[in-house]
Amino acid sequence: MNKFLSRGLIITALGILIGILGSFLQREEYGIYKWVLTLSVVVFGIGFLTILYSLIRKIERKSILEERNEQHNDTDETT
């Protein structure tokens, strides 16, 4: 697990926990619950985008390695 995936999972879990806190505050009729729920959506979104970024990096890394391997094989065949 790379650092972006682990950070993304932690941030996403934090966003979910903040959302649960916001729901609790809403049931108890505290006025600040709107800000807490907004914060939870933002934090969850950042975590989700970080997870998505880690998957894109992984795919791009594999394609770069494959391309280098093909170039290396092509130079070996020509010499």
Phi and psi in degrees as a GROMACS rama.xvg file:
@    title "Ramachandran Plot"
@    xaxis  label "Phi"
@    yaxis  label "Psi"
@TYPE xy
-83.0922  173.114  ASN-2
-67.3522  -32.5792  LYS-3
-70.9517  -38.3046  PHE-4
-66.5399  -44.3642  LEU-5
-65.9367  -41.1564  SER-6
-64.185  -40.5089  ARG-7
-62.7209  -42.2024  GLY-8
-65.0659  -40.8184  LEU-9
-65.786  -44.5835  ILE-10
-66.69  -38.0018  ILE-11
-64.8797  -43.6683  THR-12
-62.5344  -38.7474  ALA-13
-63.227  -40.8475  LEU-14
-61.9942  -39.3091  GLY-15
-65.5647  -43.0465  ILE-16
-64.5951  -38.9157  LEU-17
-65.7346  -35.5126  ILE-18
-64.4576  -39.6873  GLY-19
-64.0868  -41.398  ILE-20
-61.8785  -41.7241  LEU-21
-62.4692  -39.2128  GLY-22
-65.2765  -39.8102  SER-23
-62.1209  -43.967  PHE-24
-65.3241  -33.1381  LEU-25
-67.2765  -41.4749  GLN-26
-65.0534  -34.3561  ARG-27
-84.0371  -0.684263  GLU-28
62.9272  42.278  GLU-29
-86.7336  140.56  TYR-30
-72.3457  -17.3707  GLY-31
-81.736  -4.81886  ILE-32
-61.1345  -29.3068  TYR-33
-64.5026  -41.6194  LYS-34
-68.3044  -37.7615  TRP-35
-67.3772  -42.4747  VAL-36
-66.5256  -37.6293  LEU-37
-63.6161  -43.4033  THR-38
-61.608  -39.2285  LEU-39
-64.9024  -38.2659  SER-40
-65.6728  -42  VAL-41
-65.3322  -45.8902  VAL-42
-64.9626  -43.6078  VAL-43
-61.206  -41.6275  PHE-44
-63.263  -41.7995  GLY-45
-63.1709  -42.3554  ILE-46
-63.5038  -42.5886  GLY-47
-64.2294  -43.6528  PHE-48
-65.2226  -34.1033  LEU-49
-66.3045  -40.8187  THR-50
-63.1264  -44.5572  ILE-51
-62.3847  -40.8772  LEU-52
-61.961  -40.4586  TYR-53
-65.1288  -36.691  SER-54
-68.6026  -39.4984  LEU-55
-65.1857  -41.524  ILE-56
-61.1198  -40.4746  ARG-57
-64.1583  -44.709  LYS-58
-64.9444  -43.1933  ILE-59
-65.4222  -37.9303  GLU-60
-63.4122  -42.9918  ARG-61
-62.4094  -41.5349  LYS-62
-67.9613  -36.6663  SER-63
-65.0805  -42.9416  ILE-64
-64.2992  -39.6949  LEU-65
-64.0758  -41.4779  GLU-66
-64.1842  -42.2168  GLU-67
-64.492  -39.2436  ARG-68
-64.0427  -41.8578  ASN-69
-64.0813  -42.4849  GLU-70
-63.9961  -38.8795  GLN-71
-66.1784  -41.193  HIS-72
-66.7032  -37.4087  ASN-73
-65.5156  -39.9724  ASP-74
-71.575  -32.8059  THR-75
-67.3633  -36.7719  ASP-76
-72.074  -32.4033  GLU-77
-80.5381  -22.114  THR-78
